[in-house]
């Protein structure tokens, strides 16, 4: 098992992976359709997107959390 101290990084890895997977599939389908070569093009696009998305999630995630905390009512 992975130690809890790595939770934010692991969360960022999983979130960025899933989001970039979904968004790249939609973008690839809209741009090129589901025809021949879709899967290879999609995976290539996804890997490129994930390489960028992962560090961005790690950098922007804390800022997004602070923004959300500012708009929530105190308990």
DRENPA-3360 file (N, C-alpha, C; in nm, 2 decimals, always signed):
BEGIN
1 = XXXXXXXX = +0.08/-0.12/+0.00/+0.00/+0.00/+0.00/+0.09/+0.12/+0.00 ~ +0.03/+0.23/-0.05/+0.10/+0.36/-0.06/+0.07/+0.44/+0.07 ~ +0.18/+0.50/+0.12/+0.16/+0.58/+0.24/+0.06/+0.70/+0.22 ~ -0.01/+0.74/+0.32/-0.11/+0.85/+0.31/-0.05/+0.98/+0.27 ~ +0.07/+1.00/+0.30/+0.13/+1.13/+0.27/+0.14/+1.16/+0.12 ~ +0.12/+1.05/+0.04/+0.12/+1.07/-0.11/-0.02/+1.09/-0.16 ~ -0.12/+1.10/-0.08/-0.26/+1.11/-0.12/-0.28/+1.22/-0.22 ~ -0.23/+1.34/-0.20/-0.26/+1.45/-0.29/-0.19/+1.42/-0.43;
9 = XXXXXXXX = -0.08/+1.37/-0.43/-0.01/+1.34/-0.56/-0.08/+1.22/-0.63 ~ -0.12/+1.12/-0.56/-0.19/+1.01/-0.62/-0.33/+1.05/-0.67 ~ -0.40/+1.14/-0.59/-0.53/+1.19/-0.64/-0.51/+1.27/-0.77 ~ -0.40/+1.36/-0.77/-0.38/+1.43/-0.89/-0.34/+1.34/-1.01 ~ -0.27/+1.24/-0.99/-0.24/+1.14/-1.10/-0.36/+1.08/-1.15 ~ -0.45/+1.03/-1.06/-0.57/+0.96/-1.11/-0.67/+1.06/-1.17 ~ -0.69/+1.18/-1.11/-0.78/+1.28/-1.17/-0.73/+1.32/-1.30 ~ -0.61/+1.36/-1.31/-0.56/+1.41/-1.44/-0.56/+1.30/-1.55;
17 = XXXXXXXX = -0.54/+1.18/-1.51/-0.54/+1.07/-1.61/-0.68/+1.04/-1.66 ~ -0.78/+1.04/-1.57/-0.92/+1.01/-1.61/-0.97/+1.13/-1.69 ~ -0.95/+1.25/-1.64/-1.01/+1.37/-1.71/-0.94/+1.38/-1.85 ~ -0.81/+1.37/-1.86/-0.75/+1.38/-1.99/-0.79/+1.27/-2.09 ~ -0.81/+1.15/-2.03/-0.86/+1.03/-2.11/-1.00/+1.06/-2.17 ~ -1.09/+1.12/-2.09/-1.22/+1.14/-2.14/-1.22/+1.26/-2.23 ~ -1.16/+1.37/-2.20/-1.16/+1.49/-2.28/-1.09/+1.46/-2.42 ~ -0.98/+1.39/-2.41/-0.91/+1.36/-2.54/-0.99/+1.27/-2.63;
25 = XXXXXXXX = -1.07/+1.17/-2.57/-1.16/+1.09/-2.65/-1.26/+1.17/-2.72 ~ -1.33/+1.26/-2.64/-1.43/+1.35/-2.70/-1.37/+1.44/-2.81 ~ -1.26/+1.50/-2.78/-1.20/+1.59/-2.88/-1.15/+1.51/-3.01 ~ -1.10/+1.40/-2.99/-1.05/+1.32/-3.10/-1.18/+1.27/-3.19 ~ -1.28/+1.23/-3.12/-1.40/+1.19/-3.19/-1.47/+1.30/-3.27 ~ -1.47/+1.42/-3.21/-1.53/+1.53/-3.27/-1.44/+1.57/-3.39 ~ -1.31/+1.57/-3.38/-1.22/+1.62/-3.48/-1.21/+1.52/-3.60 ~ -1.20/+1.39/-3.56/-1.17/+1.29/-3.66/-1.27/+1.18/-3.68;
33 = XXXXXXXX = -1.37/+1.17/-3.59/-1.47/+1.07/-3.59/-1.42/+0.93/-3.54 ~ -1.50/+0.83/-3.54/-1.47/+0.70/-3.48/-1.41/+0.61/-3.59 ~ -1.37/+0.66/-3.69/-1.32/+0.57/-3.80/-1.19/+0.50/-3.78 ~ -1.13/+0.45/-3.88/-1.01/+0.38/-3.88/-0.90/+0.47/-3.82 ~ -0.82/+0.41/-3.73/-0.71/+0.48/-3.66/-0.75/+0.56/-3.54 ~ -0.88/+0.56/-3.51/-0.92/+0.64/-3.39/-0.85/+0.61/-3.26 ~ -0.84/+0.48/-3.23/-0.78/+0.44/-3.11/-0.64/+0.48/-3.09 ~ -0.56/+0.46/-3.20/-0.42/+0.51/-3.19/-0.40/+0.66/-3.18;
41 = XXXXXXXX = -0.48/+0.73/-3.25/-0.48/+0.88/-3.24/-0.52/+0.92/-3.10 ~ -0.63/+0.86/-3.05/-0.68/+0.89/-2.92/-0.57/+0.87/-2.81 ~ -0.51/+0.75/-2.81/-0.41/+0.72/-2.71/-0.29/+0.82/-2.72 ~ -0.25/+0.85/-2.84/-0.14/+0.94/-2.86/-0.18/+1.08/-2.80 ~ -0.30/+1.12/-2.83/-0.35/+1.25/-2.78/-0.36/+1.25/-2.63 ~ -0.41/+1.14/-2.58/-0.43/+1.13/-2.43/-0.29/+1.13/-2.36 ~ -0.20/+1.06/-2.41/-0.07/+1.06/-2.34/+0.00/+1.20/-2.34 ~ -0.02/+1.27/-2.45/+0.03/+1.41/-2.46/-0.04/+1.49/-2.36;
49 = XXXXXXXX = -0.17/+1.48/-2.35/-0.25/+1.56/-2.26/-0.22/+1.53/-2.12 ~ -0.20/+1.40/-2.09/-0.18/+1.36/-1.95/-0.04/+1.41/-1.90 ~ +0.06/+1.41/-1.99/+0.19/+1.47/-1.95/+0.18/+1.61/-1.91 ~ +0.09/+1.69/-1.97/+0.07/+1.83/-1.93/-0.03/+1.84/-1.82 ~ -0.14/+1.76/-1.81/-0.24/+1.77/-1.71/-0.19/+1.74/-1.57 ~ -0.11/+1.64/-1.56/-0.07/+1.60/-1.42/+0.00/+1.71/-1.35 ~ +0.11/+1.77/-1.40/+0.17/+1.88/-1.32/+0.08/+2.00/-1.31 ~ -0.01/+2.02/-1.40/-0.10/+2.14/-1.39/-0.20/+2.11/-1.28;
57 = XXXXXXXX = -0.25/+1.99/-1.26/-0.34/+1.96/-1.15/-0.27/+1.97/-1.02 ~ -0.14/+1.93/-1.01/-0.07/+1.95/-0.89/-0.05/+2.09/-0.85 ~ -0.03/+2.18/-0.95/+0.00/+2.32/-0.93/-0.13/+2.40/-0.90 ~ -0.24/+2.37/-0.97/-0.36/+2.44/-0.97/-0.46/+2.39/-0.86 ~ -0.44/+2.26/-0.82/-0.53/+2.20/-0.72/-0.54/+2.27/-0.59 ~ -0.43/+2.31/-0.53/-0.44/+2.38/-0.40/-0.51/+2.52/-0.42 ~ -0.49/+2.58/-0.53/-0.55/+2.71/-0.55/-0.70/+2.69/-0.57 ~ -0.74/+2.59/-0.64/-0.89/+2.56/-0.66/-0.95/+2.52/-0.52;
65 = XXXXXXXX = -0.88/+2.45/-0.44/-0.93/+2.41/-0.31/-0.96/+2.54/-0.22 ~ -0.86/+2.63/-0.22/-0.88/+2.76/-0.15/-0.99/+2.84/-0.21 ~ -1.01/+2.84/-0.34/-1.12/+2.92/-0.40/-1.26/+2.86/-0.35 ~ -1.26/+2.72/-0.35/-1.39/+2.66/-0.31/-1.41/+2.69/-0.16 ~ -1.31/+2.68/-0.08/-1.33/+2.71/+0.07/-1.38/+2.85/+0.09 ~ -1.34/+2.95/+0.01/-1.39/+3.09/+0.02/-1.54/+3.10/-0.01 ~ -1.59/+3.02/-0.09/-1.73/+3.04/-0.13/-1.83/+2.95/-0.04 ~ -1.77/+2.86/+0.04/-1.85/+2.77/+0.12/-1.89/+2.84/+0.25;
73 = XXX = -2.01/+2.81/+0.30/-2.05/+2.87/+0.43/-1.97/+2.80/+0.54 ~ -1.93/+2.87/+0.64/-1.86/+2.80/+0.76/-1.96/+2.71/+0.83 ~ -1.90/+2.61/+0.89/-1.99/+2.51/+0.96/-2.02/+2.56/+1.10;
% end
